[in-house]
Amino acid sequence: MISELPGVNIVRKQRADGTENIYYYHRATKTRLTGLPGTVEFRASYAAAQASIRRSQTTQDVIWLIRRYTDSPEFNKKLALSTQREYRRMLTTMEPEFGDMPVLALQDHEVITVFMDWRDKVATDSGERESDNRLSVLSAMLTWAKRRGHIHFNHVRGFERLHSADRSEVIWLPEHIEAFMSVAPLELQRALMLALHTGQRQADILGLEWSAYDGKNIWLRQGKNARHGRAAPLMRIPCTEALRGTLDGMDQTTSHIVTTKSGRSFGKRHFARTWHRATREAQLDRARLFGFRDPVALHFHDLRGTAITLLSEVGSTPQEIAAITGHKLASVTQILDRYMARSGGLADRAIERWEKSSATEYANRLQTRQPSLARRS
């Protein structure tokens, strides 16, 4: 039966006289199989197609697979440019380790031991987060290879991560922002202002040019939302009075808004080092947050959640927040579920309305008292 032979496609074509022709193809090689299912001829053509895969796999290695993956439409059209760059970086680090590994070896379940040992070594040299990220990229490539028929299994999928960090309640409080602004250089203060007042990602803020600011609004296309070879939708973010004051007070002699002291645009790694140095000086690498037993290191990306929290506290709807930050509506709701408990601003406003409402007048007058003597007897 055909069900006994995996990877067979059935194609049905209607003839002009109303009859139907049925063709069978080997999915991985796209080879047409001869004979009818169950016959010796059919099994022989299937076996020949399978053998051609094994022959090709002996000459194909991981470097070949990396090249195929990074040249594919799935990589170049479905991933954001920033994601492509990061994937290429991590895949390049794999080539000295696994470049000459035959594709056929990826089929063996024991290959996961080799990859996990490598992950542990990377964790020692570069940190747990980096090691997990490299293995995630490898898994993404193997999933693509499986869909393309290059391999039948992705043994890396679902690996147990070393790094775990729940930042769902980590936001910058006013005292944290004040501490940072008191020690950070001017260029980093401007970056914080933009992040806090727009809720945008670090890459989009560093990429902002003066042409994006019209005196009242910032116009941008989020790099993370560029997909399928098309630019992301153009967003208009109205500037707060405080942000306008900052931007209008700056010299517009450079192309980018956030620049180094010498007027050059920030590179990702240079900005990260400079930002980390400032947060450490402000002691925000060990900030105290109520409800956390241990000190917490505040990150630039936490400002995005902080902005969403502040927008919600002033009464913005999830739809209005999404229009500013560029999140999907469902994502805004999930973020608010996580972050709002930390700030407590909504709780303060709710109690304030409680105390002023006529609907809760009785509850506001209610006090405890000793029960009456008759009741006690």
C-alpha positions as CSV (number, residue, x, y, z in Angstrom):
1,M,0.0,0.0,0.0
2,I,1.1,3.6,-0.7
3,S,0.6,4.4,3.0
4,E,3.6,2.2,3.8
5,L,5.9,4.4,1.7
6,P,6.4,7.9,3.3
7,G,6.9,11.0,1.2
8,V,4.8,10.1,-1.8
9,N,2.7,12.9,-3.4
10,I,-0.4,12.0,-5.4
11,V,-1.4,14.2,-8.3
12,R,-4.8,13.8,-10.0
13,K,-5.5,15.3,-13.5
14,Q,-8.8,15.4,-15.2
15,R,-8.8,14.5,-18.9
16,A,-11.0,16.1,-21.6
17,D,-13.1,13.0,-21.8
18,G,-13.9,13.1,-18.1
19,T,-11.6,10.3,-17.0
20,E,-8.8,10.9,-14.4
21,N,-5.1,10.2,-14.6
22,I,-3.2,9.6,-11.3
23,Y,0.5,10.3,-11.0
24,Y,2.8,9.5,-8.1
25,Y,5.9,11.6,-7.2
26,H,8.6,11.2,-4.6
27,R,8.2,14.3,-2.5
28,A,11.9,14.9,-1.6
29,T,13.3,14.5,-5.1
30,K,10.2,15.4,-7.1
31,T,10.9,12.3,-9.1
32,R,7.9,10.7,-10.9
33,L,7.3,7.1,-9.7
34,T,6.5,4.5,-12.2
35,G,4.1,1.6,-11.9
36,L,1.1,1.3,-9.5
37,P,1.2,1.3,-5.7
38,G,1.8,-2.3,-4.5
39,T,3.6,-3.4,-7.6
40,V,7.3,-4.4,-7.8
41,E,7.9,-1.6,-10.4
42,F,6.5,1.0,-8.0
43,R,8.6,-0.1,-5.1
44,A,11.7,-0.2,-7.2
45,S,11.3,3.3,-8.5
46,Y,10.6,4.5,-4.9
47,A,13.8,2.7,-3.7
48,A,15.8,4.4,-6.5
49,A,14.5,7.8,-5.5
50,Q,15.4,7.2,-1.8
51,A,18.9,6.0,-2.9
52,S,19.5,9.2,-4.8
53,I,18.8,11.2,-1.6
54,R,21.4,9.1,0.3
55,R,24.0,9.6,-2.4
56,S,23.5,13.4,-2.4
57,Q,23.6,13.5,1.4
58,T,27.0,12.0,1.5
59,T,28.3,15.0,-0.5
60,Q,26.3,17.6,1.3
61,D,27.5,19.1,4.6
62,V,26.4,21.7,7.1
63,I,28.1,24.5,5.3
64,W,26.1,23.6,2.2
65,L,22.9,23.6,4.3
66,I,23.8,27.0,5.7
67,R,24.3,28.4,2.3
68,R,21.0,27.0,1.1
69,Y,19.1,28.3,4.1
70,T,20.5,31.9,3.9
71,D,19.8,32.0,0.2
72,S,16.2,30.8,0.6
73,P,13.1,33.0,0.3
74,E,12.1,32.0,3.8
75,F,15.3,33.6,5.2
76,N,15.5,36.7,2.9
77,K,11.8,37.6,2.7
78,K,10.2,36.5,5.9
79,L,12.9,37.6,8.4
80,A,13.5,41.2,9.3
81,L,16.9,42.6,8.2
82,S,18.1,42.8,11.8
83,T,17.1,39.2,12.4
84,Q,18.9,38.1,9.2
85,R,22.1,39.8,10.3
86,E,22.0,38.2,13.7
87,Y,21.2,34.7,12.2
88,R,24.1,35.1,9.8
89,R,26.5,36.0,12.7
90,M,25.5,32.9,14.7
91,L,25.5,30.6,11.8
92,T,29.0,31.8,10.9
93,T,30.2,30.8,14.4
94,M,29.0,27.2,13.7
95,E,31.0,26.7,10.5
96,P,34.4,25.9,12.2
97,E,32.7,23.5,14.5
98,F,30.2,21.7,12.2
99,G,30.8,22.9,8.7
100,D,32.1,19.6,7.3
101,M,29.5,17.5,9.2
102,P,27.6,15.5,6.5
103,V,23.9,16.3,6.3
104,L,23.3,12.6,6.7
105,A,24.7,12.7,10.2
106,L,21.9,15.2,11.2
107,Q,19.5,12.2,10.9
108,D,21.1,10.4,13.8
109,H,19.4,11.1,17.1
110,E,22.8,11.1,18.9
111,V,23.8,14.3,17.1
112,I,21.9,16.2,19.8
113,T,24.7,15.2,22.2
114,V,27.2,16.9,20.0
115,F,25.2,20.0,19.7
116,M,24.4,20.2,23.4
117,D,28.1,19.8,24.3
118,W,28.9,22.6,22.0
119,R,26.1,24.7,23.6
120,D,27.7,24.1,27.0
121,K,31.1,25.3,25.8
122,V,29.6,28.5,24.3
123,A,27.8,29.1,27.6
124,T,31.1,29.1,29.4
125,D,32.8,31.3,26.9
126,S,30.0,33.7,25.9
127,G,27.2,33.3,28.4
128,E,24.0,31.2,28.6
129,R,21.8,33.5,26.6
130,E,24.2,33.5,23.6
131,S,24.5,29.7,23.8
132,D,20.7,29.3,23.8
133,N,20.4,31.8,20.9
134,R,22.9,29.9,18.7
135,L,21.1,26.6,19.3
136,S,17.8,28.3,18.5
137,V,19.1,29.5,15.2
138,L,20.5,26.0,14.4
139,S,17.0,24.6,15.2
140,A,15.3,27.1,12.9
141,M,17.6,26.1,10.1
142,L,17.0,22.4,10.7
143,T,13.2,23.0,10.7
144,W,13.6,24.7,7.4
145,A,15.7,21.8,6.1
146,K,13.1,19.3,7.2
147,R,10.4,21.1,5.4
148,R,12.5,21.2,2.2
149,G,13.1,17.4,2.5
150,H,16.9,17.7,3.1
151,I,16.5,15.9,6.5
152,H,13.6,13.9,8.1
153,F,14.1,15.0,11.7
154,N,15.1,18.1,13.7
155,H,16.6,16.5,16.8
156,V,17.4,20.0,18.3
157,R,13.8,21.1,18.4
158,G,12.5,21.7,21.9
159,F,15.9,21.7,23.6
160,E,16.1,22.7,27.2
161,R,17.4,26.2,27.6
162,L,20.1,27.3,30.1
163,H,19.1,30.9,30.3
164,S,15.8,31.9,31.8
165,A,14.8,35.5,32.7
166,D,11.3,36.6,33.4
167,R,11.3,40.4,32.9
168,S,7.5,40.6,32.8
169,E,7.3,43.0,35.8
170,V,10.5,44.9,35.3
171,I,9.9,48.6,34.5
172,W,11.8,51.8,35.1
173,L,10.4,53.7,38.1
174,P,10.8,57.5,38.4
175,E,13.7,57.2,40.8
176,H,15.5,54.9,38.3
177,I,15.1,57.4,35.5
178,E,16.2,60.3,37.7
179,A,19.3,58.3,38.7
180,F,20.2,57.6,35.1
181,M,19.7,61.2,33.9
182,S,21.9,62.5,36.6
183,V,25.0,60.6,35.5
184,A,24.4,59.6,31.8
185,P,26.0,61.6,29.0
186,L,23.7,63.8,27.0
187,E,23.5,61.5,24.0
188,L,22.2,58.7,26.2
189,Q,19.7,61.0,28.0
190,R,18.3,61.8,24.6
191,A,18.0,58.1,23.8
192,L,16.1,57.5,27.0
193,M,13.7,60.4,26.3
194,L,12.9,59.0,22.9
195,A,12.4,55.5,24.3
196,L,10.2,56.6,27.2
197,H,8.1,59.0,25.1
198,T,7.6,56.8,22.0
199,G,7.8,53.2,23.2
200,Q,10.1,52.3,20.3
201,R,12.8,49.6,20.1
202,Q,16.4,50.5,20.4
203,A,17.3,49.8,16.8
204,D,14.5,52.1,15.5
205,I,15.5,54.9,17.9
206,L,19.2,54.7,16.9
207,G,18.1,54.7,13.2
208,L,16.0,57.8,13.5
209,E,17.1,60.7,11.3
210,W,16.1,64.3,11.6
211,S,14.0,64.0,8.5
212,A,11.6,61.8,10.5
213,Y,10.7,64.8,12.8
214,D,8.4,67.4,11.5
215,G,8.3,69.6,14.7
216,K,5.2,67.8,16.0
217,N,5.4,64.2,15.1
218,I,8.0,61.4,14.5
219,W,7.4,59.3,11.4
220,L,9.1,55.9,11.1
221,R,8.8,52.4,9.7
222,Q,9.7,49.8,12.3
223,G,12.5,47.6,11.1
224,K,11.2,44.6,13.0
225,N,7.9,44.8,11.1
226,A,9.5,44.7,7.6
227,R,8.4,41.4,6.0
228,H,8.3,39.6,2.7
229,G,10.6,42.2,1.1
230,R,8.3,45.1,1.8
231,A,8.9,48.0,4.2
232,A,6.9,48.2,7.4
233,P,3.8,50.5,7.4
234,L,4.6,54.2,8.0
235,M,3.8,55.2,11.6
236,R,3.1,58.7,13.0
237,I,3.9,59.2,16.6
238,P,2.8,62.5,18.1
239,C,5.5,64.0,20.3
240,T,4.9,65.0,23.9
241,E,5.7,68.6,24.9
242,A,8.7,67.3,26.9
243,L,10.0,65.4,23.9
244,R,9.5,68.4,21.5
245,G,11.5,70.5,24.0
246,T,14.4,68.1,23.9
247,L,14.4,67.7,20.1
248,D,13.9,71.4,19.4
249,G,16.8,72.3,21.7
250,M,19.3,70.1,19.8
251,D,21.5,71.0,16.9
252,Q,20.3,69.4,13.7
253,T,23.7,69.3,12.0
254,T,23.9,65.5,11.9
255,S,21.8,63.1,9.9
256,H,20.7,61.0,13.0
257,I,19.0,62.3,16.1
258,V,20.9,60.1,18.5
259,T,24.6,60.2,17.8
260,T,28.0,59.8,19.6
261,K,29.8,62.7,21.0
262,S,31.6,63.1,17.7
263,G,28.3,63.3,15.8
264,R,28.4,59.8,14.3
265,S,25.5,57.3,14.3
266,F,25.8,54.7,17.0
267,G,26.6,51.1,16.2
268,K,24.6,48.5,18.1
269,R,27.5,47.2,20.1
270,H,29.0,50.6,20.8
271,F,25.7,51.8,22.1
272,A,25.2,48.7,24.3
273,R,28.6,49.2,25.9
274,T,28.0,52.9,26.5
275,W,24.5,52.3,27.9
276,H,25.7,49.5,30.2
277,R,28.5,51.8,31.5
278,A,25.9,54.5,32.4
279,T,23.4,52.1,34.0
280,R,26.2,50.7,36.1
281,E,27.3,54.2,37.3
282,A,23.7,54.9,38.2
283,Q,23.6,51.6,40.1
284,L,20.8,50.4,37.9
285,D,22.6,47.1,37.2
286,R,21.4,46.2,40.7
287,A,18.2,48.2,41.1
288,R,15.7,47.4,43.9
289,L,12.1,46.7,42.9
290,F,9.4,45.9,45.4
291,G,8.4,42.3,45.3
292,F,11.8,41.1,44.0
293,R,14.0,39.4,46.5
294,D,17.2,40.1,44.6
295,P,18.4,43.3,42.8
296,V,17.4,43.6,39.1
297,A,19.4,44.9,36.2
298,L,17.4,47.4,34.2
299,H,17.8,47.1,30.4
300,F,17.1,49.6,27.6
301,H,14.3,47.4,26.3
302,D,12.5,47.7,29.7
303,L,11.7,51.3,28.7
304,R,9.4,50.0,26.0
305,G,7.3,48.2,28.7
306,T,7.5,51.3,30.9
307,A,6.1,53.5,28.1
308,I,3.2,51.1,27.6
309,T,2.5,51.2,31.3
310,L,2.5,55.0,31.5
311,L,0.2,55.3,28.4
312,S,-2.2,52.9,30.1
313,E,-2.1,54.8,33.4
314,V,-3.2,58.0,31.8
315,G,-6.2,56.2,30.4
316,S,-5.1,55.2,26.9
317,T,-6.9,52.3,25.4
318,P,-5.0,49.2,24.1
319,Q,-5.9,50.4,20.6
320,E,-4.4,53.8,21.2
321,I,-1.2,52.3,22.7
322,A,-0.8,50.0,19.7
323,A,-1.0,53.0,17.4
324,I,2.0,54.6,19.1
325,T,4.2,51.6,19.9
326,G,3.4,49.5,16.8
327,H,2.5,46.4,18.8
328,K,-0.3,44.1,17.7
329,L,-3.4,44.6,19.8
330,A,-3.2,41.2,21.4
331,S,0.4,41.9,22.4
332,V,-0.5,45.2,24.1
333,T,-3.1,43.3,26.2
334,Q,-0.6,40.7,27.2
335,I,2.1,43.3,28.1
336,L,-0.4,45.2,30.3
337,D,-1.4,42.0,32.1
338,R,2.2,41.6,33.0
339,Y,3.4,45.1,33.7
340,M,0.5,46.9,35.4
341,A,0.9,45.1,38.7
342,R,4.4,46.6,39.1
343,S,3.4,50.3,38.7
344,G,0.1,50.4,40.6
345,G,-1.0,53.6,39.0
346,L,-4.3,52.2,37.8
347,A,-5.0,50.9,41.3
348,D,-4.5,54.4,42.7
349,R,-6.9,55.9,40.2
350,A,-9.5,53.2,40.8
351,I,-9.5,53.8,44.6
352,E,-9.6,57.6,44.0
353,R,-12.8,57.1,41.9
354,W,-14.2,54.8,44.5
355,E,-13.9,57.4,47.2
356,K,-15.5,60.1,45.1
357,S,-18.4,58.1,43.7
358,S,-21.9,58.2,45.1
359,A,-22.3,54.5,44.2
360,T,-19.8,53.7,47.0
361,E,-21.0,56.2,49.5
362,Y,-22.3,53.5,51.9
363,A,-19.1,51.6,51.7
364,N,-17.1,54.8,52.4
365,R,-19.1,55.5,55.5
366,L,-18.8,52.0,56.8
367,Q,-16.7,51.5,60.0
368,T,-16.2,48.6,62.5
369,R,-17.9,49.0,65.9
370,Q,-18.5,47.0,69.0
371,P,-21.7,44.9,68.7
372,S,-24.6,46.0,70.9
373,L,-25.2,44.6,74.4
374,A,-28.5,43.0,73.3
375,R,-26.8,41.3,70.4
376,R,-24.0,39.9,72.7
377,S,-26.5,38.5,75.2
